Amino acid sequence: GYGESPPPHRPVTRRETMLGSVLVPVKRAIDYAVKVRVRADGSGVETANVKHSMNPFCEIAMEQGIAMKEKGHFDKVIAVSIGSAKAQETLRTALALGADTAIHIPVEDDTTLQPLTVAKLLAKLVQKEKPAVVLTGKQAIDDDANQTAQLLAGFLDWNQATFASDVQVESPSLLSVTREVDGGLETLSVPTPAVISADLRLNKPRFAKLQAIMKARKKPIDEVTPADLGVEVAPRLTVLSVQEPPVRKAGEIVASVDELVQKLKGDGVL
C-alpha cells in the first residue's frame, strides 16, 4: 500500500542467464600483416610458404564466446575449423585462448572451399552439437565474402544478427544485439537459437598465455568428415582469373587552387 518500501531488487543469477553452449567457427587465413601476392598464372593468390593465422574476425567471435562463458552465459565453447590438416593449428590457438572442445572438418584443398559449402557443413554440425548460439566472424579477410553467417541462419531457420558491435544476454532465450549499419547503430532483440556475426568493434581479443598454449598442444581434437555430415564439398563456382589492382600513379603537387582547378578540368574531373 501507500508508504510501503518497494521490494528489494533480486539480482539475476548466472543460472537464469545460462544459454547453453556456443559454437564458434574459426578459419585459417593468410596473416593480416602479410602482403598478398597473386600467382604468376593468375589462378589465385600465393599460399605456399606464407604465414597463416586465425582470421581476425574469427578471433573476435572466439573472444566473445569465451568472455560470455566467463560471465556464466555459456557452459561450453566449441571451436570448429574446416580445412586441411594445418587447420588444426588454428584450433590449437582457439583451445589456448579458452575454447573447451575443438572439431576439425578435414577438406584436402581448402582453397576451393566456398561459403555455401561451409554453411552446409556448419548447419549439419550444429544439428549434431545443438548449441544455443553460433558466433562467427562477419567475414574472412582472404575472400571477404561475408556470406557464411547469413547462409547458415537460412539453412537452420534460425534468427540472425550480423555485424554485431555489442551482445548482451536478456534471458536464457533472448539476446540484445547492437549492430553497425550505414546510418549508425541498430539494436535488436534476438530470440535464441541464433547466429551472430562479429564486427570489428565487438571486443579486443586476448592473447593466449604460454602455459595455455602448451596445454592446448596435448588436448584432443575431434574429427568429423564431410561424408559423416553428408555434404559434398566440390566447388560450384570456378575462379577464372585473379589480378592485382593497377598500380596507382604518383600524385602531383600544385602551387595554387587555381592550378588545381585547371588540372581537374584538364583531366575531365570537373
N, C-alpha and C positions, 0 to 999 in steps of 0.2 A: 504494500500500500504506500501512501504518500509518506515521505520521510524515511523510508527504509533504504538501507545501503544496497547498491547493486551487487549481484552475486559475484564472488571473486572469479577473476579470469583463470580458466583452466588451460595450462599450456598444452599444446599439441605434442603428443608423444611420437617417437620415431615409428612405432608400430602403426600409428594412424596415418602416416605418410609413406609407408612402405609400398612401393610399386611392384616389386618382383625383381627379375633380372633384366639386364640391359645388354644388348648385342652391339658391338662396335666393329664394323668392317675397317680394316686398315690396309692401305695399298703401298707397295714398294714402288717408289718412283725415283727418277733421276733427282739427285740432291738439288735443292733450290739455288745453291751457290755455284753450281756447275754451268758453264757456258755450253748450251746445247748446240750440237753441230749436225748438219744434215749429211747423210751418207752420200758418197760420190755418185752412186747410181740413182739417187733421188727416191729410193724405196722407203725411206723413213729416217729417223734420227739415229745417230750412233749411240749404241748402248754398251758395246764391248769395252771393258776396262774403264768404265765410267762409274764414279761414285753414286750409289743409290742410298736412299734413306726413306723413312716413313713420310708419306705425303703430309705436308704441313697442316692441311685442313683435317686430315685423319687424326693427327696429333691433338688438335683442338677438341675433336669429338671424344677421343680417348680421355683427355684430361677432364672433360665434363662428366663423363660416365664415372670415373674414379672419384671425383670430388663429390658427386651426388651420392655415391655409395658411402663415402666417409661421413656424409650428413645423415645417413640412415635411410635414404630413399630407395636404394637398390641393395639387394642381398648378394648379387654376383655380377661381375663384369666379364663378359665373354668376348674375346678378341677373335676375329676371323680374317684370314687373308687368302686371296685367290691368286695362284701363280706358280712359278717354278719352285724348285727346292729352295732357292735363295729367299723366297718369301718368308721362310721360317725365321730368317734373321729379323725381319720386321716384327714377327710375332714374339720373338725373344725380347725385343725392345718393349713391346706392349706389356709383357709379363713383368719386366723390370720396373716399368712405370707404375704397375699396380693391378693389372688385369688378373683375374683369378684363374681363368682357363683360356686355352688357345686352340683354335681349329684351323687346320690347313686344308684348303681345297686345291689339290695339285692340278695344274694345267701346264703342259710342257712348254708351249710357246705363248707366254703371257702377253707378248707384244701384239697379238691378234685379238686379245680379249676386247669386247665391246660392251657398252653399258647395258644393252638389252640382255646379253648373256649373263653378265654379273648380277643383274637384278633377278633373273630367273633362278640362278644358283642360290642367292641370298634368300629369296622367297621360300624355296624348298627347305633351306636350313632353318629359317625362322619357324616354319611349321613344325619342325622337329624339336627345336630347342625351346620354343614357346616363351620368348622374352616379352616383357611388358612394353618395352621401348627399343627401337633401333636408332642409334645415334650415328650418323655418317658425317663425313666432311661434305661441304656443299659441292666440291668438285676436286678433281685431281689436277695437279699443276702440269702434268705431261700432256694430256689431251684436252683439258679444260671443257669437258663435255657437259658437266652439270646436269646429268640425266638420271643417274642411278637411284637416288633417293625418291624421285618422283615416280619412276617406273616401279620401284619396289612397293611403294604405297599403293599403286594401282593394282599390282598383282595380288597383294594381300587384302585389298579393300579396306585399308587402314586409313585413319586420319593422318594428315601430314602438316608439318610447318617447316618451311625452308628458310635458309639464310638467317638462322637464329642468332641473335646477339645477347639474349638472356633467356634462361629457362628456370622457372620456379614451379614447385610442387604445391598444388592447392589441396589435393586429397589423393588417396590411393588410386583414383581413377581419373584425375584431372590435372593437366599441366597448364601453366600460363607461359606462353612463349612470345617474346618480343622479337620481331623480325625486321630486317632492314629492307625498305622499299624505296623506290625512286623519290617519293615525296617526303621521306623521313622514316619514322618508326611506326610499326603496326603491332598491336598486342592481341593475341588470340587465346581463347580458352580451347584447349585441345584435349578431348577425352582420350584415354588410352584404351587399347593399344594404339601406338602412334609411331610414325617415322619422323625424326627430327634431323635436319641437316645444319651443320655448324658453320657460321660465318666467322670472319677473321677476328672480330671484336668480342666473341663469346667469352674468351678467357686467355690467359697466358700459360701455355703448357709448362709443366715442371720438368726438371732434369732428373734422370734416373741416377740413383746413388750407386756407387761402386759395389757395395755389398749386395744390393738388389740385382745388379747386372750379373754378378757371379752366381747367385742363386737361380736366376732365370735360365742359365745355361743348362741346369740339371732338371728343369721342370718338363713334364711330358707335354707333347703337342699331339692332339688327336688329328686323325686324317679322315676326311670324308671325300670320296671321289665324285666327280660329276656323274658317273654311272650310278653311284649309290643314290644320288638325288634325282636321277632320271632326266638329266639336262644335256642337250647336245651343245658343245662349245665351239663348233665350226663357225667362223665369222660369216655374217650375212652381207657385209659391206666390204668392198675392195678399195684399198688406197691406191690410186693411180700414180700419184707422184707427190713428193714433198719438196718444197723450195724455200730457201731462206728469203727473208724480206729484202727488197732492194736497199742498197747502201744509201744512207741519207747524204745529200750534198752538203758541203760545208756552208756555214752561214756567212753572211756578208754584212759588214758594218757600214752604216750610212752616217753622214755628218749632220743631217737635219731632218725634221719632219717632212719638209717639202720634198727632199730627195727620196725619203721612204715612200711617200705617196706616188711619186713618179715611177719608182721601181715596181710598186704593186700594180700600177696601171700598165706598165710595160709588160708585166708577166701575166696580165689578164685577170688578176685577182679583184681589181676594182673596176 
